[in-house]
Amino acid sequence: LVVNRVEAYLVSTRHVWIMRKLIAADKFKLKILRDHCLSLFTTPADMKHITTAVFGALSEDAKKAVHERTLELI
């Protein structure tokens, strides 16, 4: 499927900003990509890079995943 190929590409590339990947993962319900993006945040300070605008663009499920990741890192 095309969606799977796009998801695999986005996981592997460094040419797309992580926040764009996170928004795309949320919009197209790409759980593997979302989990990959969140795994790249390895410290609580990293989580501060998720701007208010990006966070506001996320669905409730994605916001919950971001909060859970933040709690894991604390």
C-alpha positions as CSV (number, residue, x, y, z in Angstrom):
1,L,0.0,0.0,0.0
2,V,1.1,3.5,-0.8
3,V,0.4,4.7,2.8
4,N,2.8,2.1,4.2
5,R,5.5,3.1,1.8
6,V,5.1,6.7,2.7
7,E,5.2,5.9,6.4
8,A,8.3,3.8,6.0
9,Y,10.0,6.7,4.0
10,L,9.0,9.3,6.7
11,V,10.4,7.0,9.4
12,S,13.7,6.6,7.6
13,T,14.3,10.1,6.3
14,R,16.0,13.0,8.0
15,H,14.9,15.5,5.4
16,V,11.5,16.1,6.9
17,W,11.2,18.1,10.1
18,I,10.1,15.9,13.0
19,M,7.2,18.2,13.8
20,R,5.9,17.8,10.3
21,K,6.2,14.1,10.6
22,L,4.3,14.1,13.9
23,I,1.5,16.2,12.4
24,A,1.4,13.9,9.3
25,A,1.4,10.8,11.5
26,D,-1.6,12.2,13.4
27,K,-3.5,13.4,10.4
28,F,-3.2,10.1,8.5
29,K,-3.3,7.9,11.6
30,L,0.2,6.5,11.1
31,K,0.9,4.9,14.5
32,I,4.4,3.6,13.6
33,L,5.5,7.0,12.5
34,R,3.9,8.7,15.5
35,D,5.7,6.3,17.9
36,H,8.9,6.8,16.0
37,C,8.7,10.6,16.3
38,L,8.0,10.4,20.0
39,S,10.9,8.0,20.5
40,L,13.2,10.6,19.2
41,F,12.5,12.8,22.2
42,T,14.9,11.4,24.8
43,T,14.8,14.1,27.5
44,P,12.1,16.4,29.0
45,A,14.0,19.3,27.4
46,D,13.4,17.7,24.0
47,M,9.7,17.8,24.6
48,K,9.9,21.6,24.8
49,H,10.5,21.7,21.1
50,I,6.9,20.8,20.5
51,T,5.5,24.3,20.0
52,T,2.1,25.4,21.1
53,A,1.1,25.7,17.4
54,V,2.2,22.1,16.7
55,F,0.6,20.8,19.9
56,G,-2.7,22.6,19.0
57,A,-2.8,21.0,15.6
58,L,-2.7,17.5,17.1
59,S,-5.8,15.3,17.8
60,E,-6.7,14.5,21.4
61,D,-5.2,11.0,20.9
62,A,-1.9,12.4,19.7
63,K,-1.8,15.0,22.6
64,K,-2.4,12.1,25.0
65,A,0.6,10.3,23.4
66,V,2.8,13.4,23.8
67,H,1.8,13.7,27.5
68,E,2.5,10.1,28.1
69,R,5.9,10.4,26.5
70,T,6.7,13.4,28.6
71,L,5.7,11.5,31.8
72,E,8.0,8.6,30.7
73,L,10.9,11.0,30.4
74,I,10.4,12.7,33.8
